[in-house]
Amino acid sequence: MRAVSGGWHSPNLQTIKERKQTTSKTRTAAAGGALCTNCTKPQKAMKSQENEVIEKILKKINQKVIFKYPGEEPDKIGILKDRFVFTSIENNGVPYWDVIDLIEFPDEEVEKEWMRISYYRKAKERLVWGGQTSITEPLSIWKTMLTKVISEKTWFKELLEESLKKSNIT
């Protein structure tokens, strides 16, 4: 795992077959101290608490995810294969963490890998999943959607170009 501009993710974003399971011990070691090296004691305590939250969020990797639908539509069951966590905003004293997940649905006939974007929030010392309002699509749909929005919306294309430049990927 490594820090990426305020976020944490597993280093393995290849195909599922190429992924190696990251142990909790490795994640803890990677997260500890990497966020702040010259912190004061209160800052270190805050970073330690934040690391604990991030660890808790990342512990969901390799666990089952279930999508429940209204009516008679059957549940969709998958495995959380990878997750990126980004420390987001604090709204009215409530901190948020954004997540981008890679989920494998073994029973899907056409496309097994899907991506979900959602968040966690921590109100009254309780970490709560905000996935009721997430978007989850097969990777091919994400690719099609992103390609289309880039070609139609200048503001989105500029956002991606600036992000790629800032990350030294281009």
C-alpha positions as CSV (number, residue, x, y, z in Angstrom):
1,M,0.0,0.0,0.0
2,R,1.2,3.5,-0.6
3,A,0.0,7.1,0.0
4,V,-1.3,8.9,-3.1
5,S,-2.1,12.6,-2.7
6,G,-4.1,12.2,0.5
7,G,-5.4,8.7,-0.2
8,W,-4.4,5.1,0.4
9,H,-4.8,2.2,-2.0
10,S,-3.5,-1.3,-2.5
11,P,-0.6,-1.3,-4.9
12,N,-2.1,-4.0,-7.1
13,L,-4.4,-2.7,-9.8
14,Q,-3.7,-5.3,-12.4
15,T,-6.2,-8.1,-13.3
16,I,-7.6,-10.0,-10.5
17,K,-5.5,-13.1,-11.3
18,E,-2.3,-10.9,-10.9
19,R,-3.4,-9.5,-7.5
20,K,-1.7,-10.6,-4.3
21,Q,-3.6,-10.5,-1.0
22,T,-2.2,-7.8,1.3
23,T,-2.1,-8.7,4.9
24,S,-3.5,-6.4,7.6
25,K,0.0,-6.3,9.2
26,T,1.5,-5.0,5.9
27,R,-1.3,-2.4,5.5
28,T,-0.8,-1.3,9.1
29,A,2.9,-0.9,8.7
30,A,2.5,0.9,5.4
31,A,-0.1,3.3,6.9
32,G,1.7,4.0,10.2
33,G,3.9,7.1,10.1
34,A,3.7,7.6,6.4
35,L,1.2,10.4,6.6
36,C,3.1,12.8,8.8
37,T,6.8,12.6,9.8
38,N,7.2,16.0,11.5
39,C,3.9,16.2,13.4
40,T,3.4,17.6,16.9
41,K,1.9,15.3,19.5
42,P,-1.8,16.3,18.8
43,Q,-1.2,16.0,15.1
44,K,0.3,12.5,15.5
45,A,-2.7,11.5,17.6
46,M,-5.0,12.8,14.9
47,K,-3.1,11.0,12.2
48,S,-3.0,7.8,14.3
49,Q,-6.8,8.0,14.6
50,E,-7.1,8.6,10.9
51,N,-4.8,5.7,10.1
52,E,-7.1,3.5,12.3
53,V,-10.1,4.6,10.3
54,I,-8.4,4.0,7.0
55,E,-7.2,0.5,8.2
56,K,-10.8,-0.3,9.2
57,I,-12.0,0.7,5.7
58,L,-9.3,-1.3,4.0
59,K,-10.0,-4.4,6.1
60,K,-13.1,-4.9,3.9
61,I,-10.9,-6.0,1.0
62,N,-11.5,-9.7,0.1
63,Q,-14.8,-9.7,1.9
64,K,-18.3,-10.3,0.4
65,V,-20.4,-7.4,-0.8
66,I,-24.1,-7.7,-1.3
67,F,-26.4,-5.5,-3.4
68,K,-30.0,-5.7,-2.4
69,Y,-32.7,-4.5,-4.8
70,P,-36.3,-3.7,-4.2
71,G,-39.1,-6.0,-5.4
72,E,-38.3,-9.5,-6.7
73,E,-34.9,-8.6,-8.3
74,P,-32.3,-11.0,-7.0
75,D,-29.4,-9.9,-4.8
76,K,-26.0,-9.4,-6.5
77,I,-23.1,-10.9,-4.5
78,G,-19.5,-10.2,-5.2
79,I,-16.1,-9.9,-3.5
80,L,-14.3,-6.6,-2.8
81,K,-11.0,-7.1,-4.6
82,D,-9.3,-3.7,-4.2
83,R,-10.0,-0.4,-2.6
84,F,-8.6,3.2,-2.8
85,V,-9.4,5.4,0.2
86,F,-9.1,9.2,0.1
87,T,-9.5,11.4,3.1
88,S,-12.2,13.9,2.0
89,I,-13.9,16.9,3.5
90,E,-15.3,17.5,7.0
91,N,-18.8,18.8,6.9
92,N,-20.3,20.2,10.1
93,G,-17.7,18.4,12.1
94,V,-18.3,15.1,10.4
95,P,-15.3,13.6,8.5
96,Y,-15.7,11.8,5.2
97,W,-13.5,9.2,3.4
98,D,-14.2,8.6,-0.3
99,V,-13.6,5.1,-1.7
100,I,-13.1,3.6,-5.1
101,D,-13.7,-0.1,-5.1
102,L,-13.0,-2.9,-7.5
103,I,-15.6,-5.6,-7.1
104,E,-15.6,-9.1,-8.7
105,F,-19.0,-10.7,-9.4
106,P,-18.1,-14.3,-10.1
107,D,-21.7,-15.1,-11.3
108,E,-21.7,-12.4,-14.0
109,E,-21.7,-13.9,-17.4
110,V,-20.4,-11.0,-19.5
111,E,-18.2,-8.9,-17.2
112,K,-17.0,-9.9,-13.8
113,E,-15.0,-6.7,-12.7
114,W,-17.1,-3.7,-11.6
115,M,-16.1,-0.4,-10.1
116,R,-18.0,1.4,-7.3
117,I,-17.5,5.0,-6.1
118,S,-18.9,5.9,-2.7
119,Y,-17.9,7.1,0.8
120,Y,-17.8,6.5,4.6
121,R,-18.5,9.2,7.2
122,K,-17.9,9.2,10.9
123,A,-20.6,10.8,13.0
124,K,-20.7,10.5,16.8
125,E,-17.6,8.2,16.7
126,R,-19.4,5.7,14.5
127,L,-18.0,4.9,11.0
128,V,-20.9,4.6,8.6
129,W,-21.0,3.3,5.0
130,G,-22.6,5.8,2.6
131,G,-23.0,3.2,-0.3
132,Q,-26.8,3.7,-0.6
133,T,-26.0,6.5,-3.0
134,S,-23.0,4.9,-4.9
135,I,-22.5,4.3,-8.5
136,T,-21.4,0.8,-9.5
137,E,-20.8,-0.2,-13.1
138,P,-18.8,-2.8,-15.1
139,L,-15.4,-1.5,-16.1
140,S,-16.4,-1.4,-19.7
141,I,-19.3,1.0,-18.9
142,W,-16.9,3.2,-16.9
143,K,-14.5,3.3,-19.9
144,T,-17.4,4.2,-22.3
145,M,-18.8,6.8,-19.9
146,L,-15.5,8.5,-19.3
147,T,-14.6,8.5,-23.0
148,K,-17.9,10.1,-23.8
149,V,-17.8,12.8,-21.0
150,I,-14.2,13.7,-22.0
151,S,-15.3,14.3,-25.6
152,E,-18.4,16.3,-24.6
153,K,-17.4,18.2,-21.5
154,T,-14.4,20.5,-21.6
155,W,-14.4,21.0,-17.8
156,F,-14.1,17.2,-17.2
157,K,-11.4,16.8,-19.8
158,E,-9.4,19.6,-18.2
159,L,-9.9,18.1,-14.8
160,L,-8.5,14.8,-16.0
161,E,-5.6,16.4,-17.8
162,E,-4.7,18.5,-14.8
163,S,-4.9,15.4,-12.5
164,L,-2.7,13.4,-14.8
165,K,-0.1,16.2,-15.1
166,K,-0.1,16.6,-11.3
167,S,0.4,12.9,-10.8
168,N,3.3,12.8,-13.4
169,I,1.5,10.0,-15.3
170,T,1.3,11.8,-18.7
